[in-house]
Amino acid sequence: MTLNHRDGIAAPRLLRLGFMPLIDCAPLVAAVRLQLDRKHGLQLQLHRQASWAAIRDKLLTGELDAAHALSGLVHGVQCGIGGVQADLSILLTLNRNGQGIVLSHPLAQALSAGQSLREAFTDLRRSPVLAQTFPTGTHAMWLYYWLAAQGVSPLHAIRSVVMPPPQMADALARGELDGYCAGEPWAQQAETLQVGRRVATSGEIWPDHPEKVLACRRDFATLEPETAVALTATLLEACRWLDEPGNRSQAAAWLAEPDIIDLPEVQIAACLSASDAFGTHRLSFHDGGAVNFPYLSDGLWFLSQFRRWGWLTQDRTESDWARQVAEVHATARYREAAASVLVQVPAAEIRRSVLCDGIVWDGHAPQAYADAFAIRAH
């Protein structure tokens, strides 16, 4: 906090937070609307952004102090993949699940009729064009993993393009895309506009996967540790509020406003209140704190996929990976924040998951895990 010298009262620390117009920006919106920031000596200003690239750039220049960000974006920047390398920190995970893969009606109907994805793509007689939201982001990773699990190489059998999620359904309607992976409500939007259909959810690909995080520059977290802890505690309380019964209807009204998502409230509420389109793997913001802990194994999974697709050099050891992830995932700072708001912390910093292809991920031997996939960069 800063001191107001005129009256001797400590003024709240002003922080600028970026977000994308997605359902999972809800913790940031709830934190401000419930004035949880003021409780922790902060004043949060929310700034809607046009793309994940804009969030990355404004984080790095200091125009934003922290941001609602893709888990994979943070690790991609940390690795220097496709752009400048910079040191970032993940303060907490904001949500699990809640993303979808959409295909055009002809492709979705082909799958419903029993064709394999490979067969459906072959019938196009050209390379399918599929969009994701950021080259190393979660949507690219879910899309690539899902394709490869069905025998389709994302590096050779499709053309992958980057597009902001609010533009995807319209691009599908115009025939510029054959499908896309995006966060809600933009996967649902294809069905609302009747231009495509959700054929998979991210929770089917990796049940209870990490999705968005609260990210900041490492120097901010290091130079202002008390502020970073206060910010983490603020968002933890907002995530807890969102998972309490009855609160999501209020959140839907906030998210529907023009300066946040600007879609009908009923559409937002459907994404927030129900299980996903297939009745499982509900969007979760807290789950007693299990959602929010920045598991080291989650970060290592993203590095394993970067290696799988040929984006990481072979000269880095697994100890290098472990050290990097430990630096990005600020678990000690998270533990301090969680203790301050009475949120339980998991006993272990790694967790075990089984993905859609039946392969187990438990955070161990990530390089061997990456190299064992049949479809990967060679």
N, C-alpha and C positions, 0 to 999 in steps of 0.2 A: 504494500500500500504506500501511497504518497501522502505527505502531510500538507494540509491546507493551512498555510501560515497565518491567514487572516483570522481564523477562528480557532486554530489549534486542533481541528478535527481531522482525523485521518481520512483522506478521500480514497474511494475505491480505485484500484489499479485498472485502467482502461486497456482492454485487449480487443484486437480486431480478429475475428474468426471468419474464415471462408467456408462456404458450403455449396454443394451442388443441389439442384431442385429434385431431390429424391426422398422417398419415404424414410430412409435411414438417416436423414439429417435431423430427424425428430428430437434426439437428445439435446442438440444445440438450441433448437427452438423452445423446447420445454424449459431448459435452464434459464432462458431469458424471460419467458412469459410467467414462470413461477417465481422469478427473482431469486433463484438459488445462487446466482452469481453474487448478489449483494450480501447474502449470508456469509460468503467466504471472502469478502473484501474485494470483490472484482466488479467490473462493469463490462459486460460483453457486448460488442457491436457485431452484428451478423452481416456478412457481405456475400450476396449471391454471386456465383461465378458462372461463366458460360461454358467452361470446359475443365477437364482435369489438368490439362496443360497449363491453364491459367492459374489454377490452384498451386501447382508445382512452382511456377515462375514467381508468383507473388509471395510464397513462403520463402523462397531463396533470396529474394530482394529485400525482405523485411516489410513489405507492404501489408502482409498478414502475419500475425503473431502465431497463430495456430490454425488448423483446418480439419474439417471432415474430409478424410482422404482414403483412397484405396490402399489396402494393405500392400498390395504388390507395387504400387507406385512408390511408396516409401523405400522399399527394398531395391527397386530399380534405380532410384536416384542414388541410394547409398552405394550401389555397385557401379554407378556411372554408365549404365546401359543406355545407349541412344542419346546421350546428352551429357551435361556437366555433372561431375560427381560432387555430392555435398553430404555433410553429416546431418542426419535427421534423427529425431527420437519419436517413438510411439509411446504416448502416455497411457492409453487404454484402448481396448477394443470396444467399439460402439454397438455392434450388432452381429448376429449370426443369421445366415440364410437370407431369403428375400430377393433373389435375383432370378431371372428367367431367360431361357433360350427360345426364340421365336423363329418360325419358318413361314415362308409364303404358303398360301392355301394349297397350291399343287404339291409342294414338297410334303407338307403335313398330311395331306390326304394319301400320298403314296406310302408314307410310314404307317398310317392307319390301315391301309389295305394289305399290309404285310411285307412290303418291300423293305430291304435294308437301306440304310442311309447311303451307302455306296451306290446301290442301284438307283435310288432316287436322284442322286447327283449326276449319274451317268446319263439319265434321261434328259437332262438339261442340254446336253451336247455342247457344253462350254463350262468353264470353271465357275462354280458358284461364288457369288460375292457375299461375304458375311462380315458384319460390322461388330466391333467391340469399342470400348471407350478410351483405352490407353494401352500402349504396346506391352507394358509389363504389369498392367493392372489386373485386378481380380477377374473382370469379365473376359479378358483375353485368356486367362488361365483356365477358367471354367469351360469356355468354348473349346479351347485346344484339347483339354483333357477329355471332354465329352466326345469330340470328333475322333480322337485317337482310340478311345475305348471301343469305338465302332468300326475301327479299321480304316479310318480316313486320316491321311496326314495333313495337319494344318499348315505345314510348310510347303507342300507340293500339290495338293488336290483342291485347294480353294484359293481365292484371293481375299485376304484379310485387310479391311480398311478401318480407320479410326474415325469415329463420329460422336458428337455429343449426344447423350441419350434422348433429349427431347426432340431431336430431328429424325430419329430412326424409323418410327412408324410411318411418317410421311414419305421417307425415302423408300420404304418397302412398298407403299401404295403406288409410287411412281415407277416401280420396277427397277430402281437403281440398286436395290439389295434383294437377295434371296433369303436373308435371315439376319438375326443379330442376337447378341447377348447384352442385357442391360438390367439395371436395377429397377424395382418398381417405383412409380406406377407405369414406367415406360414399356415394360414387357406386356403388361395388361392393356396398354393403350392400343396395341395392334388388334386385340380382340374387340375393344370398344369401337374402333373405327372399322372393324370387319375386314382388315387387310392381311391378317395372318393369324397364326395360332401358336400358343406356348406349347412346346413339345417336351420340355424338360425344365426342371427348376434346379437351382444351384444346390439346394438341400438334398436333392436326389444324387447329384454328382459327388458331393462330400457332405454328408449329414452333419449339421452344426459346424459348418466351416467358419473361419474368421472372415469378416467382410470389411466394413469401414472401420477406421481407427481415428483417433484424435492425434494428429501429428504436429510437430513443431521442429524448429531448427535446434540442433544440439546445443549451440551456444546460448540460446534463450533458456533452455532447461538448466544448463550449468551455471549461468550467471544469475538466474533468478529462481533458485530451487524452491523457495517458499511459494512463489507465484505458480510455478508448475504444479506443485502439490495441491494448491488451492483450486486450480483449474481442473485437475484430475478429480478431486473430490466433488466439485460442482457437477461435472458430467456424470459421475457415478450416481449421484442422487437423482439426476434427471433420468438416467437409464432405469433405476429402480422404480421411479414413479411411473414410467411408461409400461412396466410389466405388472403393475398393480391393477386388479380388476376394475373396469369402468373408466379408466383414464384415457384410453385410446380414442374414444369418441371426441373428447375435448381436443386431443392432439390432432385428429383429422380436421377439425374446424380450423385450427391454426395453420396446418400445412396447406390447406386449400387456398389460403389467401394469396392475392396477386403477387406479393413480393417474396413468396416462398416457392410453391409449386404451381399455383394458378391452374388447377384442374377442379372439377366438381367434387364437393365434399364427399358425396356418396362413393365416388370412385376411390378416393383416398382411404375412406373408412374400410372399404372392402379389402384393400391391401393390408391395412393395419390390424384388422380385427379377426381375420380368418386364418386358417391354415393356408398353405399355398394352394395353387391350382389343382394339385393332386391329393390334397387332404393331409399332407404330412409336412414335417420340418417347418414349423411355424417361425415366422420372423420373431426373433427374440432379442431384447435389449439388455437383459440383466440375468435372469434365472439364478437369483441368489448370489450373484457375483461370478458365476462360472463363465458367463459370456465375456466379461470385461477384462479378465486377467490376460496380459500380453504373453501368452505361452511362447517359450523359446522354440518349441517344435513347430509352431505355426510359421515363424519366420524362416526356419530351415526348410520347410516345405517349399516356400516360394523360391529360395535359392536352388533347390533341387530341380524345379521346373525351368528355371533360367538355364541351368546346365543342360537339362534335357533338350531344350530347343536351341542350344549352341550359342548362348549369349554370354556365358561365363568362360573365361580362359581355364585351361586345364592345369595351370601351375599353382592354383590355390589349394591348400590342404583343408581337410575338414576342421582342423583346429582354427584355421583362419576364418572359416565360415562361422564356427561357434563363437569366436571372439567378436566378430562383426554383429551377429544377431544379439548377443548379450549387450553390446553397446547401444543398439537401436531400441531394444525392448527394455524400457526403464523399469525393471521389476522392483527394485528397492524403493524407488520413488512411488510407484504404484502401491506398494504395501503400506507406506506411510499414509497415503491418501485414503486407502481403504480402511485402515484402522481409525482414522479420524471421523469416518461416517458409519462405522460399525458394519462394514461389508466383509463377509468371509472371504479368505484367500485360499485357493486350492493348495493342497499339500505339496504337489509336484509342479515343476515348471515345464514339463512335457506331458503330452496326452496321446492317447491311441485312437486312431480312426480307421474305418474301412471305407474306401471309396467305391464308386459305382462299378468298377471292374473287379472288385473283390480283393484288390491289393491292400495290404495293411500298411499304414503309415504310423510310426511310433517315435519319430524324431531321431532314431539311431541310423548310422551309416548312410547319410543323405546322398553322398556321391554314388555309392553302390546302388542305392534305390533309383536314382536318376538314370544310371547307365543300364539298368536291367529292363527298361521298357523296350518293347519291340519297335514301336514307332517313336523316333526321336531324330535329332540331327546327327549325322555321321561325319 
